[in-house]
Amino acid sequence: MDETTVDTLVRWGVPALIVFGSAALVVVAVVVGVRLARRGKRARARASRALEDLGSLLVRLDDATEELDLEIGMSSALYDGRPPASLRRARLTAQHTRDDAFAAYSAASAEEVLPARQLAESKRLTIAVQKALDVIERAHADNEAWLAENSNAVEQVAVARRRVDELAARMGDPAALREELARIADESEWEDAATADEEAREALEAARTHLRAAEEKAADPSRSARDDLTACEKALVRAEQASQLLEETHRLVQHAALAIGDEQKGAAAAIRAAAGTQLAMDPEHAPKLAEAIRVASAALDSAMQIAPRRPVAANERIARLRDQLDIALADARTQQQRLRGARSALPGSLAAARSALARAEAVVTGAEVDARVRLDSARREMALARQAQDPIEALDASRRARRDAEDATALAKFRKRRR
C-alpha cells in the first residue's frame, strides 16, 4: 500500500472512527440513562407513591364493598327477599374488581418488579378500581331513589325491628359460650374473641337504641329515619360478627381438642418414617436429617405438654414441625412416600390454617392495604387447599394459607400499635 493510499485512509478513516465512536458512546449513555431512569431512586419513589395511592383506593373499595353488603341486607327484606338488581350487579363488580386488584397489587409490589411496570400497573388498577367505585355509587343512588318512591319509613322500621329480633334469637347468650371457652382452654387460645360476648351485647343494644330513634322519627313525616336505620343495621352487623367470631373460636378449640390425639400419632409416625429413611441415606446427608428428626421429636414433646389447655397452639406446632420434616426429607422421598406423607399431614395443616385465618379475620378490620392483601391471599389459598384433588398440592396450599394469614395478623397488629 503506497503512502498516498495510507494518507487517504488516515484522512478519511480517523474522523469516521471518531464520529462512529462518539455515536456509540451516545447510544451507551442513552441506554444507561434510560435504565437509571427506570431503576433509579426517583423512579422508585414515583412508583412507591403510585402504589401507596393505589393502596388507599383499594381500601376504599374494600370498605365500599362491605357497605354494599350492608345496604343489600337492609334492602332485601323490602324487595321481598330479593335485593335490587343494580345492587347485586354492583356487588359482583366490586368483589371481582377488588379480588383481582388485591392479587395484582401484591404482584406489582414485589421488589424485583421494575418501577416502570409498577407505575403502569398502578395506573391500570386505579382506573379499574375507580370504575367499580362509580358503579357502587350509581347503584346506591338508584336504591335510594327506589326506597323514596316505594317504601315509607314505617315499613323500613318494621323490617329493622324484625332483623333485630331475629339476631337476638340467633345469638342467644354469648356469655355462656365464652364461659365454656374459659372452661376448656387457656385464654391465649381465644384471646381475639375474649371480649366478643360484650361486643355482641353492646352492639345489639346499640341497634335497639337506633331502632327506637328511627321509630320516633318515622312517626313524624317532617323527619327522616334513614340515618338511624343505617346506624341500626351497622350495629347489627357488628353484633353478628362478634357472635360469629365467638362461635367459630369455640368450634376451632373444640375441634383441636378432639384432633390432637390423631395429630400426635400422625407426627410420631412421620418421625419414625424419617428415621427409617435416615438409616438408608449416605453418610454425607444423614446427619442433617438426623438433626431435623431430633428437632421434630422435641417439638412434638413440647406440643403435647401444652395440649391439654392449648390444643390449637399444640396442633399448630405439630403442623410446623411436619413442615420442617418434609423440607428435610424433600430429596430423599419417592413420589409415593410424598403422597402418603401429604395425606397424613393434610388434616392437621388445614386445621392450623383455619385457626390462623380465623385470627386474621378477627384483627384485620380497618387495617391498611398490606394486611388486607395478605388476608385475601390466605382466603384464596385456603379455597385452593379445599378444592385440590392432589394431596400434595392441597398440603402446599394450606401451608401458604397459614403463612399468609399469620402475616396478615402480624401486619394488622403492627399497624394498630403504631397508631
CORVENRA-V497482 format. One line per field, one symbol per residue. psi: psi as a letter, one per 30 degrees, with the letter a starting at -180 (. if undefined). A space follows every 50 residues. Layout:
BEGIN
psi = ???
END
This chain:
BEGIN
psi = kleeeeeeeeeeeeeeeeeeeeeeeeeeeeeeeeeeeffaeeeeeeeeee eeeeeeeeeeeeeeeeeeeeeeeefeefghfjlkeeeeeeeeeeeeeeee eeeeeeeffkefkkeeeeeeeeeeeeeeeeeeeeeeeeeeeeeeeeeeff kleeeeeeeeeeeeeeeeeeebjfeeeeeeefefllfffhefgegeeeee eeeeeeeeeeeeeeeeeffjfflkgeeeeeeeeeeeeeeeeeeeeeeeee eeeeeeeefeeeeeeeeeeeeeeeeeeeffllfefeeeeeeeeeeeeeee eeefefeefieeeeeeeeeeeeeeeeefgeffkleeeeeeeeeefeeeee eeeeeeeeeefffikglleeeeeeeeeeeeeeeeeffkfkeeeeeeeeee eeeeeeeeeeeeeeeeef.
END
